[in-house]
Amino acid sequence: MKAREYRMLIDGDLIAGSSAFDVINPATAEPFAQCPKADEAILERAITAAKRAFPAWSAKSIEERARLVDKLADALEARAPEFAGLLTSEQGKPLDQAMFEIMGSVFTLRAFAQMRIEAKSIRNANGNLVIEHRTPLGVVAAITPWNFPVILLMNKLGPALVTGNTMVAKPAPTTPLTTLLFGEICKDILPPGVVNIICDQNDLGSKLTSHPDIAKVAFTGSTATGKKVMASAAGGVKRVTLELGGNDAAIVLDDVDPIAAAGKVYDGAMANAGQICVAIKRAYVPEAMYDDVCNELARLAKAAVVDDGANQGTQVGPIQNRMQFEKVKKLLDDARQRGRVLAGGAPLDRPGYFIPPTIIRDLDDDAPLVREEQFGPVLPVLKYSNIDDVIARANDSEYGLGGTVWGRDLDRAIEVAKRIDSGTVWVNQHLAIDPNIPFRGSKQSGIGGELGEAGLHEYTQAHIVNAVPL
């Protein structure tokens, strides 16, 4: 049987690369497809096409642009099973979670297609009219990560296209295929050059972000890479949106049912094998209920079904790539020496990049597993006895992306949440991300915002018109 061929989208055409590279299924650690690879000449073609398409695209009415974004959503939904299956193969997440990401992507596109930015009247008195309206920026470079390769592209593509920008998208080299499949949809619906897709092996990023014809860079990924993106874009004073790493704290208050709270914290830590920027990455539990919460977390971890995401009933799939697998293993090796492993603690003895859900207690705050972003199914559980102290400990991080507070007294829980230095803090829920609600990071977790009206604003220039009569 001939292998499925994937092509990059450049100026309305699906093209092969100058070469190709293997895409690995993380459940087997074996190649299952080939991805076309762009060279600098193809990158230049993509940027030139996006620049050439910009005047006509931005001149369309917002209603027409939104109509086409809606059509993208319809076409994605029509092929959702195909996308979900491919997403599981290249990313590793269980098939039901893959379908959730695809349908979330459909919902996100439709949400942005409904959004509008109205001109704002700042002054209209004594003949002086001052209005603020917003104009598109130009060509947007969208660089997306491997943990949610589809929906994190839609978080950028939706607002960029609705507001009149064109785009060059570059997916992570370990999960490029769903983005290329989406390119087939774009080819059939959008004018040539509005969306272009290139693939590389992390060798064209700086050329893309520093290119003089790129007006904005929208990047989701690690803080270390985000710093490089920011430095590269600085030469052109480009607009940047950076959604970076997190080390999200969960604070369990002393008025909750410990067993119920443990279940919520477990789900927030282990979804997508912990490979979520806002996954719960450290949990703080009152000393009086520490043993109960730890024991319940361990019970849930031991009961989890860890397997190839394509197999029915799988709850936790593999780590997506070998580099991240080795990083998590190193953190585990250190944590076993410092704390007490209650469940998991070592990779599974099987092909693929499998690490079972792991619960570790009795670590100090300075342990690497507590200080760093593990980005895997590993949760350190720490005890506390004073609320002011635990808030200070939660805030003692270079990151500030998300966090959660769990408490029966809602007013009290909200007051604790207000003191957490993160862009988003959820109370008695987790991962309640809505395309209509802005999502931002503080400290080294990012700059700018995605989603909501703020997400639209990121892809526009605020333009003041200040007029008086002659």
N, C-alpha and C positions, 0 to 999 in steps of 0.2 A: 504494500500500500504506500503510495507516494505521500511524503510528509507535507503538511499544510505549509504554504509559502506565505510569508508576511512581508509587507512592503511599507516603506515610509511614504508619507503624504507631502509632496512638494508642489506648490502652485497648481493644485487640483489634480495632479497625477500621482499614482502609486508607483514608486520606483524602487529598484534594488539599491543596495549600498555599494560602496567601493570594495567592501569585503563583508564578512559575516562572523558572528560569534555564537557560541552555544548558550542556550538558556537552560538552567538546571531546575529540575523538579526537587524541591527540598525534602520531599518525603522519601526520595530514593537516592539523592545526591548524584543523579545521573542526568545527562542532557536529554531533553525531550523535543526540542525544536531549535531552529536557527533564527537569529535576528539579524536583519541587515544593519550594517554599520556605516554611518556617515563619515565623510572626510571633510576637510575645510572647504572644499569646493561646493559640496552639497550643503553645508551650513550656510555659505554665502548665498546659494540659490534660495534657500528657505527664507532668509532674512530679506533678500531682495523681493521675493514674491509677496511677503507680508507687507513690506513698505509700499509696493506698487498697488496692493489691494486696499490699502487704508483709505485713500480719499473717497472712493466710491462706497465702501462699506460705512464709513462714518457719515456720509451724506444721506444714507437711507434714514427713514424715520425710525424712531425707537420702536414703534409698533411693528414695523417690518422686521427689524432685527430680532425682536422678542418672538415673533411668529416663527422664525427659523430656528431659534433656540428651543422653542416648544417642539418643533419637528424633530430636532436631535433627540429630545427626551422620548418622544413617541417611538422613534426608530431603535433607541437603546432598549426600551421596555420590550419591544417586539422580539428582540434577540437576547433577552435577559438570561435564559438558560445557557446559551452558548457562551456568553461573557462570564457567567458564574463558573462554569466548568473550566474555562481557560484560566480564570483568576485562581482557582484552587490549584491548578497544575503549576502555575508559576510562582504563586505566593505561599501556598501551603495551608491557608485557612480552611476549616471545614466548609463543605458545600453550602450549608444553610447560612453560615456567616458570609460567604461569598455572595450569595443571592441577596442578603440584607444590604451589602455594600452596593450592589448594582441597583437595587430598587431605591436605596438612599440617594444614589447619583441621579436617578430619574427625577425624584422629588426635588432635589437641589436645583437642577436645571429649570424645572417648572416654576419653582419659587422665584428664581432670578428673572425669569421671563415675565413675571407679574410685577416686579419692582420698577418704580419710576423715581427719578430725582427731579423735583420741581424747582424752577427758578425761585429764588427767595428775594423778596423785597426788603431791603434794609432801610431805605428812606424814601418817602414819597410826600414831600411837604415843601411849600413855597417854591414850587417849580423844579425842585431838585429831586431827581429820580435816581436811586442807587439800587441796582439789582446784582445778585450773585447767581450766575449760572455755571454749569459745569460742562467741560469739553473733554473729549477723549484724548489720551496721551499719544497714541501711535502704536508702535509694535511692542508687544509684551512678550518677554521670555518667561515661560512657565516651567519650572524645574520641580519635578515631583519625586517623592520617595517610594520605597518598596513595601511599606506596611499597608497602605490603602491607596494603591496606584490609580484607581478609577475615581473614587469620590474626591480625593484631594486634587485631581485635575479639574473636576467639575466645579470645585470651590473657586477656582481661578478662571476657568473658561467661561462660566456663566456670566459673572459680572463684567469680565473684559469685553465679551462680545455684545452684550446688551448695551453697554455704554459707548460702543463704537470703535473699540480697538481691534487690531488683528493680532495674531499670536504665532509664536514658534514654541512648540512644546517639546521638552526633553525628559522622557521618563527615566527612572533608575535602570541601570543596565541589567539588574537581576530580575526586573518585572516589566519588560517593555511591551509584551505582546498584547495585553488588553488595550493599551494606548494605541498600538498600531491597528487593532481591530476597530477601535473607535474612529480612527482615521478613515476607514472604509465608509462609515456612516457620514462623516463630514464631507467626503468627496461627492456623495450623492445629493447633499442638501445645501451646502454652502457654496458661495462663489469661490473660484480659484484664488488661493493665496490667503484667504481669511484665517484659516488654521493650517499650519504646517507642522509636521512631526519629524524630528530627527532622533536617531539613537546612536549612542556612543558607549565607550567603556570608561567613562569619566575622564576623557581626554579633550573634550571640546567645551567644557563648561566655562572656563575662563574666557575663551574666545567669544562665546555667546554673551556672557554677562558684561564684557567690556566693549562690545561692538558699538560703534558710534550710532548705528541706526536702531538700536534697542532703546526704547524710552523708559521702560520699567522692567524690573525683575521681580517675579513672584516666586519665592522659594520656600519649600517645606523640607526639613531635614534636620540634621544634627547641628548643634551650636557651633562645633568646630568648623564645619563646612560653611555654615551661615556667615561666620566671620570672614571667610575667604570670599564669599559672594559679595559681601558688603564692601570689602576692600577693592574688589575688581570693579564694582559698579561706581565707586567713588570718583574715578577719573572723569566720568561723564556726568557727574552729579545726577545719576539716574534715580528715579523713584524706586524704592525697594519695599517689599513686604516680606518679612522673615518670620516664619512660624517654626520655632526651633525646639530644642529638647525640653524635657521636664523631669522633675523628681517629685511627683505629686504626693502630698501627704494626705492621709485619711486620719481624722481625729474622731475617735469614738468617745462620746460623752458618757457620764456615769449613770444616766437615767434610762439607758436602752436595755432591751433584752439582749444579752450577749450572744445567744445562739443566732437570733435573727440578724443582728448586726454583722456577725461573722460571715453569714451567707452573702450579704450585700457587698461587704469588703472583698470577699473572695471573687465574686463575679467581676468587680471593678478592677481587680488585679490580673485576672487570668484570661479575659477575653482577647482573642487574636494572639494567644500564647504570650500575653503581656506586651505585645509589640504595638503599643498605642502611646502616642506622645503624652496623653493625659491619663494613662492607666494609673491605678493606685500603685505606687512604688515603695511606699513605706507606711506602715500603719501604727498609730499611737493609741494605746489602750490603757484605761485606768488600771492601776495595780490590783484593785479588788476583783476585777473580772478578767485579768490577764490570762490566767490558766484556762478558764472556760473558753475564751475567744481563740486562744492558740490551739486548743484541742479540737475545737470545731473546724477551724481552718485546715488543720491537718487531716481531719476525717474527710472533708470535701476534696482535698487534694489527692488523697489516696484512692478515692472512689472515681476520679475522673478517667474518662476513656481517652487515651492518648494514641493517635493513629494517623495514618494517611487521611488527609481531609476529604478525599474522594470516597472513603468508606462510610457507609451509613452508621450513624450513632457516634461518630467521632466528635469529641468535645474540645480537644486541644490538639492542634496540628504541630508541625515542626517549626523550629526557628527558620527564618526565610533563607539565610545564606550562611556559608561557612565562616565568613569573617565575624558575623555577629554571634554565631554558635561558639566560636573560640573565645570571644569576649565574655560571654555568659559563663562558660566553663571556668575561666580564670577567676571571675568573681566568686563562683561557687567554691573553688579550691581554697580561696582565702577565707570565705565565710565559715566553712567547716572547721577551720582552726580557731575561729573567734567566738562562734555561737553554737547553738544546739539545733541540729536539723531534726524537724518533726516529720517531714514527708519529703520525698524526692531527694534532691541533693546531688545527683550525678546523671549524666546522659544515659539514655537507654542503649542497651547493647543490640543494636539493629542498624541497618542502613538508614541513611537520612540524618537530619539534624534535630533529633528529638531530645528534648529535656522535659521531664515530667513536672507538673506543678510542684513547687518546692516552697515549704514554709520553714523559716528559720527564726528562732527566738534568742533572746539574751545577748544580742549584739550591742556593742557600744555605738554611740552616735558617730564616732570617727571611722567606723568600718567602711571600706570602699563600697560595699553593697548598700549602705545607707547614704553615703555621700554622693555616689555616682548614679547615673541613669542606667539601670541594668537592661531594659528593653527586652525582657524575657519573662517566662512564667515563674518568677522567683520573688517571694515577698518576705522582707524582714518585718518582724513584729516587735515593737518596743513598748515598754511600760512607762507610765507617768503617774504622778500623784498631785500635781499642781497645774491648774489650767493656764496660768500666766507663763509658767515654765514651758509647757508643751507648745504653746503658740510661738514662743521664742525659738524653740528647737525646730518647729516646722518651718519657720521663716529663715532659719540659718542655712541658706542654700543660695548658690548662684542662679538657680532656676526659679521661675515663678509663672508656670503655665496654668496649672489647674490645681484643684484640691477638693476634698469633700469633708463635711462635718455631719456626724450622725448623732441625733439627739431627739428625745421625746418632747422636750420643751422647745417648741419651734422658735420662739422669740430668743431664747438663750442661744440656741444653735446658730441663728442668724447673726447675733452679736459676735459670736466666735468667728464665724465666716468672714465678717467684715474686717477682722484683724489679720487674716491670712493674706500675705503679700503675693497674690497670684492674679492673673488676668481673669480667671473664672473660678469661683468656688461654688460647688453644688451642695445643697443641704438635703439629706435623706434621699439622694438619687445620685446617679453617676452617668456620665457620657450623655447628658441631656442636651446634645448639640442640635440646634435648629437653624436652618439657613436664614431665618428671619432675625436671629439674635446674634449680635457681634461676638466674635471670638478673638481674643488678644492674649499676648504674653507680656509679662513684666520681666524686669532684670534681663538676664541672658537667655530668656525664652522667646524673645522675638521683638520685632518692631512693626508697627502698623497692625491692621486687623483684617480678618476675613469674615465673610457672612454679614447679613443684615445690610442696612443702609450704609454703615461704615465700610462694608466690603465693596459696595458700589463706588463710594467716594475714593477708595484707594486707586481706582483705575481712571480717575478724572483729574483735571486741573480746575480748581476753583477760579472763576473768571469774574472780575468786578467790572460792571459798566456803570459809570458815574456821569449823569447827564443833566444839563440845565438848558433852558431855551435860549436862543439868540435874542 
